[in-house]
Amino acid sequence: MYSIELRKMGTLGCVKIISKENVIIVAAKISWTLRCLVFLLRFGFAFLFYSGIVNPIIIWHGFAALLRYFLVKQGIPSGTAKHLAQIRAEFEEQSVQGQFKELYFDMTDRNIVVWSDIFSRVFDRKAPVRILEIGSWEGRSTLFLLTYFTQGHLTAVDTWAGSDEHQHNAPSDLRSLEARFDSNLTPCAARLTKRKGSSLQRVASTARRRTEI
């Protein structure tokens, strides 16, 4: 078998030799790998479906949501991307004034992107929605929700004492946790109600007041 040599300039001006046999071998490996991946995906989905572990509709919705997330990140559609940029700017303007020590809520922008996209398709930003948040910690997600819904009211339920693991890992931070929450939510204090205590107790008392959430 004869070989045809293809000469291509590298990034540094060096000549690289690519033989026909090498190209065929690489292409065969890629094709084999793709076939294996397709087989594994089909087998995995079939197993999950017939075993009843996962409904295929859930998988489809998860895939669709992931695809929409990446499209919005790339500015598609443009209206959604513009809306997201506005929300992000408003939230960052409010959050920089706070005393946040943990940025878990927007450590990646997935929460902001997904929440803003879903909210925009369901609610009007100026709608007087009532929100119940169970577990507010420093209030970063609380601040985002009250920034997004400009006329919304939020009820925050938390002990502001952390759970068992926090008692050993961050006792000094816990002592100022509630104070940081109050300070961080100062710009939205008029639209915020605190319910200090366990969720089992406070959610029940909130429900008895017939609050529409």
Backbone torsions as a table, in degrees:
resi	resn	phi	psi	omega
1	MET	NA	133.9	179.2
2	TYR	-90.3	160.7	178.6
3	SER	-122.4	144.5	176.8
4	ILE	-107.0	125.1	-178.3
5	GLU	-95.0	126.7	177.0
6	LEU	-105.9	126.2	-179.0
7	ARG	-102.9	130.4	-177.7
8	LYS	-136.7	139.0	179.9
9	MET	-77.9	129.1	177.1
10	GLY	-79.5	179.6	-177.0
11	THR	-65.9	-24.6	-179.2
12	LEU	-105.0	14.4	177.9
13	GLY	86.1	5.3	179.8
14	CYS	-82.7	148.9	179.5
15	VAL	-88.8	127.4	178.6
16	LYS	-107.9	139.2	179.9
17	ILE	-103.5	119.6	178.8
18	ILE	-117.7	113.8	-178.4
19	SER	-87.7	157.3	-179.7
20	LYS	-62.9	-37.9	-179.8
21	GLU	-63.1	-40.7	-180.0
22	ASN	-64.4	-41.2	179.3
23	VAL	-61.5	-43.4	-179.8
24	ILE	-63.4	-41.8	-179.4
25	ILE	-64.5	-45.9	179.8
26	VAL	-62.2	-44.1	179.9
27	ALA	-62.1	-39.8	179.2
28	ALA	-64.3	-40.8	179.4
29	LYS	-64.7	-42.4	179.3
30	ILE	-63.6	-44.8	179.3
31	SER	-61.3	-42.4	179.3
32	TRP	-64.2	-41.5	180.0
33	THR	-64.0	-43.3	179.5
34	LEU	-63.9	-40.7	178.6
35	ARG	-63.0	-39.6	178.7
36	CYS	-64.1	-43.6	-180.0
37	LEU	-63.3	-43.3	178.7
38	VAL	-62.1	-42.8	179.1
39	PHE	-61.9	-44.9	-178.6
40	LEU	-65.0	-39.9	178.7
41	LEU	-64.8	-44.2	179.2
42	ARG	-63.2	-43.6	179.7
43	PHE	-64.0	-42.7	-179.1
44	GLY	-64.1	-45.6	179.4
45	PHE	-65.1	-40.6	179.3
46	ALA	-62.8	-42.3	179.3
47	PHE	-63.3	-45.8	-179.4
48	LEU	-63.7	-38.8	-177.7
49	PHE	-69.2	-51.8	-175.3
50	TYR	-73.7	-23.7	176.9
51	SER	-82.5	-12.3	179.5
52	GLY	79.3	9.4	-178.8
53	ILE	-70.0	-44.2	-177.0
54	VAL	-133.0	132.5	175.2
55	ASN	-77.3	132.2	-179.3
56	PRO	-60.1	-25.7	177.9
57	ILE	-64.4	-37.8	178.5
58	ILE	-64.9	-41.8	178.3
59	ILE	-61.7	-43.2	-179.4
60	TRP	-62.9	-45.1	179.3
61	HIS	-63.6	-38.1	177.1
62	GLY	-63.3	-43.2	177.6
63	PHE	-63.6	-43.8	-179.4
64	ALA	-62.8	-40.6	179.5
65	ALA	-65.4	-40.4	178.8
66	LEU	-65.2	-41.8	178.8
67	LEU	-63.4	-43.6	179.6
68	ARG	-64.1	-37.4	178.0
69	TYR	-58.9	-47.9	-179.4
70	PHE	-67.3	-34.2	177.9
71	LEU	-66.6	-44.1	178.8
72	VAL	-62.9	-38.8	177.5
73	LYS	-60.3	-30.5	-179.4
74	GLN	-91.0	6.2	177.4
75	GLY	86.4	21.9	-179.0
76	ILE	-123.5	124.4	-6.5
77	PRO	-74.6	160.0	-173.3
78	SER	-65.2	-34.7	179.6
79	GLY	-63.7	-42.5	178.4
80	THR	-65.7	-40.8	179.6
81	ALA	-64.4	-39.2	178.8
82	LYS	-66.4	-41.7	177.4
83	HIS	-61.2	-43.4	179.2
84	LEU	-62.3	-43.7	-179.6
85	ALA	-62.1	-38.1	179.2
86	GLN	-66.5	-45.5	180.0
87	ILE	-62.6	-44.4	-178.6
88	ARG	-61.8	-42.7	-179.4
89	ALA	-63.6	-42.7	-180.0
90	GLU	-65.7	-42.0	-179.6
91	PHE	-65.8	-44.4	-179.6
92	GLU	-64.4	-36.2	177.8
93	GLU	-62.5	-38.2	179.0
94	GLN	-75.8	-41.9	-172.5
95	SER	-70.2	-30.0	-178.5
96	VAL	-66.3	-17.7	179.4
97	GLN	-85.6	-7.3	-176.6
98	GLY	-88.6	-175.6	-179.6
99	GLN	-117.2	45.6	-176.7
100	PHE	-72.2	134.2	174.8
101	LYS	-107.2	-18.4	-179.0
102	GLU	-125.4	134.5	-176.1
103	LEU	-115.6	30.4	-174.3
104	TYR	-61.0	-32.0	-175.3
105	PHE	-63.5	-42.7	-178.8
106	ASP	-123.8	31.5	174.9
107	MET	-58.6	-39.2	163.5
108	THR	-113.2	161.5	-175.7
109	ASP	-87.9	12.2	-175.7
110	ARG	-62.0	-44.3	-179.6
111	ASN	-60.6	-47.2	-177.8
112	ILE	-64.4	-43.2	-179.2
113	VAL	-64.1	-50.9	-175.9
114	VAL	-67.8	-46.4	-179.1
115	TRP	-62.2	-47.0	-178.6
116	SER	-61.7	-40.2	-179.4
117	ASP	-65.7	-46.9	-178.8
118	ILE	-66.9	-45.7	-179.4
119	PHE	-59.3	-40.6	-177.1
120	SER	-64.5	-24.4	-179.6
121	ARG	-90.9	-8.2	-176.1
122	VAL	-118.6	-39.4	-172.8
123	PHE	-121.2	158.5	166.5
124	ASP	-90.5	137.0	-177.6
125	ARG	-59.6	-28.7	-177.6
126	LYS	-92.2	4.6	179.4
127	ALA	-68.1	138.6	-179.4
128	PRO	-79.1	61.6	-177.5
129	VAL	-71.9	155.2	175.6
130	ARG	-116.8	127.2	-171.2
131	ILE	-119.1	136.8	173.0
132	LEU	-112.7	120.0	178.2
133	GLU	-114.9	120.7	179.2
134	ILE	-103.7	111.0	-176.0
135	GLY	92.8	92.8	-174.5
136	SER	-108.7	-22.5	178.2
137	TRP	53.0	-120.1	180.0
138	GLU	-80.9	-11.7	177.0
139	GLY	94.4	18.3	-178.0
140	ARG	-70.1	-45.1	176.2
141	SER	-68.9	-32.4	176.5
142	THR	-60.4	-45.8	179.6
143	LEU	-63.1	-39.1	179.1
144	PHE	-63.2	-46.2	-178.2
145	LEU	-62.0	-42.1	-179.6
146	LEU	-75.6	-22.5	173.1
147	THR	-75.0	-40.7	-179.6
148	TYR	-67.2	-52.7	-179.3
149	PHE	-91.3	97.6	-171.0
150	THR	-68.5	-20.4	178.0
151	GLN	-117.1	12.4	-177.2
152	GLY	-81.5	160.2	175.8
153	HIS	-124.0	135.6	-176.0
154	LEU	-121.9	135.8	172.5
155	THR	-106.1	118.3	-177.6
156	ALA	-101.6	124.4	178.5
157	VAL	-112.3	121.8	179.9
158	ASP	-165.4	155.1	173.2
159	THR	-85.7	-21.7	-173.6
160	TRP	52.4	32.5	176.3
161	ALA	-124.5	-1.3	-179.1
162	GLY	74.1	174.6	176.7
163	SER	-98.9	-171.4	-172.9
164	ASP	-58.7	-42.2	-176.9
165	GLU	-67.8	-26.4	-179.9
166	HIS	-72.0	-23.9	-178.3
167	GLN	-62.3	-26.6	-177.7
168	HIS	-102.5	-27.8	-172.8
169	ASN	-87.8	-35.5	-173.8
170	ALA	-144.8	59.2	-178.2
171	PRO	-63.9	-35.9	-178.4
172	SER	-68.8	-39.3	178.3
173	ASP	-66.5	-34.6	-178.0
174	LEU	-66.6	-32.4	-178.2
175	ARG	-63.1	-28.7	-179.1
176	SER	-108.8	9.8	-174.2
177	LEU	-61.6	-50.4	-177.7
178	GLU	-65.6	-38.1	178.2
179	ALA	-63.7	-39.0	177.4
180	ARG	-65.8	-39.7	177.5
181	PHE	-59.0	-48.0	-179.7
182	ASP	-60.5	-43.4	-179.8
183	SER	-66.5	-42.1	-178.4
184	ASN	-65.4	-29.2	-177.3
185	LEU	-98.3	10.8	179.8
186	THR	-52.3	-43.7	-178.6
187	PRO	-63.2	-20.9	-176.6
188	CYS	-117.9	18.4	-172.4
189	ALA	-59.0	-32.4	-177.7
190	ALA	-69.1	-18.9	-178.1
191	ARG	-113.1	24.5	-176.0
192	LEU	-128.6	135.3	174.3
193	THR	-122.7	129.2	178.6
194	LYS	-99.5	137.3	173.0
195	ARG	-125.7	98.2	-175.8
196	LYS	-86.0	124.5	-179.6
197	GLY	146.4	-175.4	-179.6
198	SER	-73.6	152.4	-178.7
199	SER	-65.0	-32.4	-179.6
200	LEU	-60.8	-38.4	-178.7
201	GLN	-82.0	-47.0	-172.0
202	ARG	-73.8	-36.3	178.7
203	VAL	-66.0	-39.2	178.5
204	ALA	-62.9	-42.9	179.9
205	SER	-67.9	-34.0	177.4
206	THR	-66.9	-40.6	179.8
207	ALA	-64.7	-37.0	180.0
208	ARG	-64.5	-25.9	177.5
209	ARG	-79.6	0.7	178.6
210	ARG	58.0	37.7	176.9
211	THR	-70.9	130.5	178.0
212	GLU	-86.8	116.6	-176.8
213	ILE	-127.1	NA	NA
